[in-house]
């Protein structure tokens, strides 16, 4: 009876949320778990085959949702928390809303995005068969602390699981370390130098075995690349799924196995997301002919290089840590058009209130011939302005009013506008963009 009541409460909460214009991605689960704390355990038996969990600092929403899309394209039924609510309540919401009013459902697979710090709580309730780990970077220091604390949390969570297959980013020495001594791990990565080698910040620069500083044959960004330790010999593992013949002209193109992937995606980092999906599908032994079709038809979540035409293209991108902002800046620089750029950083609890990481972002690189105007916004707009001042970069506009900044950018002769924002600035910025589009007669 408690299970049924919990599911009804979750469903009614979701209906109420829709009436109020909200996507209820975690609230229904919170209510359901208060009524029936073991709801997830009671429902997991409805999953016929396997549970796939994706976690990591960056890219987990895109990777998880791409796996979901690929599986559904193959004709499987899948439950997924694809709105990005990745804590215990988000998982409970996804399962509860999949149920009928009698409290049952049947699906082939579960694709669950799980926040790194929540893995311990989630794995208490549902054991994954496959765990994809995308990368581990410094993120929300007041919540996670340094990366080694996140590593320990995930190790504890994995020790609670029943030896799941690990699908690891082999180019990330921190992520690859989960495979040390583990009998069932596979690795994916990029098997050639692609980007110009610079003095990019390498967050995980010290060997996970002996602590010595690592060297690189080449690196891609942050600590990702072909690394090796000159002291103990630890090095990037042999890649089971390797991207080669990478081409970044007019989107992304690369080869993996016998598959040539060519997509109109922005952002070099998306190669890793696609590789993770390809690796997961192959590791699970799923035969499919529609991988590329699934990728082409996939609609990214809000703020993943999301483009809205407001008379000129305005591109919205979520970035929430140094690695994310550095890759967003790199993507902006690959665009040859004259551009206006807006940065917005908030410090709400869900963003992380410690913004000292701003000094680890390569903001200096944003200056180039095609930069038209630079604006800053958010509750930490003055921190951003100070950061640019120390880099001798002129900030044209400082305002908490994102709509005002957007209108100013639309009035310039720039060909494109980029808005690079962190989490709590994301949805408000998208709403402003959609409102402006509607005012201009768009749909």
C-alpha positions, 0 to 999 in steps of 0.5 A: 500500500505504501508503494502505491501511495508513493507512486500516486503522490509522485504522479499527482505532484508531477501533474501539479508541476506541469499545470504550474509550467514546471518540469518536475524532475526531482520533487515527485521522487522526494515526496515518494521516498518520504512515503516509501523509503525503499521505493527504488528497491521495490521497483528495480525488479521491473527492469528486465535486462540491465542498469546503466549508470553514467557519472562524471563531472562534465558530459554525463547528461549528454552521454546518458541521454545519448545512450537512452536515445541509442537504445530506444532507436534499437527498439528497446524500452528504457526508463531514464532520468533524462531531465538531468535530476541526478540525485536519489530523488531524481532516480526515484522520480524517473522510476515512479513516473514510469509506473502505471497507477497500479504501481508496475511497469516493464522496461528492458533497460534503465539509463540513469545519470547519477551525480558523483557525490550521490553514487553512494546513496543511489547504489544503496538502492539500485546496483548498476550493471554498467558504470560509465565515468566520463571524467573528473575535474575540480567542480563546486569546491564547497560541495565536492572538495578536491577531486581526490574526495570525489574519487573516494566517494565513487570508490566507496559506491563501486565497492557497494555494487556487484562488480559492474563493468566499468566503461572509463575515459582512458584519456583521463588519468583520474578516471582511468585509475578506477580500472587499476586492479579491476578485472572488468574495465574497458577504456575509450579515448582519442588516439592521436594529437588533434589540438594545438599544444598549449600550456593548458591547466592540467588539473589531475597533473600528478600520477595517481600511483606514485604522485610524481608529475605526469608527462604527456606525448600529447594532450587534448584539454585539462588533464586528458591525453596520452599521459605517462609517469616518468617515475613509476611507469604508469601510463594511459591504458590500451584503448578498447575504443579509439577515435582516429582521423579526427576532423573538426572542420564544419562539425565533428568527424572521426572514426571508431572501429569500423564506424565513421561518425560525422555530425554537425555538433559543436565542441571537441568534448562531444567526441568523448560523449559519443565515444562513451555511448559507442563504447557502452553499446558495444560493451553491452553487446547490443547489435545496432545499425542505427547508431549514427541515426540516433546521434543525428536525431538526438536533441541536446538538453537545454544549454548544450550549445543550444542555438536560437535565432533572434535575428542573428544566431544566439548560442547558449552553453552551460559551463560550471567549472574550469574545464567546462569554461575552457572548452566552451571558450575553445568552441567559441574561438573555432567560430570564425564569425564576428561575435559578441560574448556574454559570461554569466556566473551565479553562486547559488548553492546548486552552483557552488558558492566558492568561485575561486575556480574563476582564476583557473579559467583561460579567459585570456584566450577569449581575446581575438580579432573577431571578438566584438563586445564582451559582457558579464552578468550574474551574481558574480559579475564583478568577480568576472569583471575583476578576473578580466581586468587582471588579464588586461581585457576590456569588459564592455558591459556589466549588468545583472539584467541578462535581457538588457545585455542580450538586446545590446548584443542583438543591436550590434553588427556581430554575426553571432552571440554566445552566452556562456553561463553556469547552472542557475543562470541557464534556464533564466537565460533560455527563457529570456531568449525564447521570450525575445524570439516570441516578441519578434514573431518567432515560434 
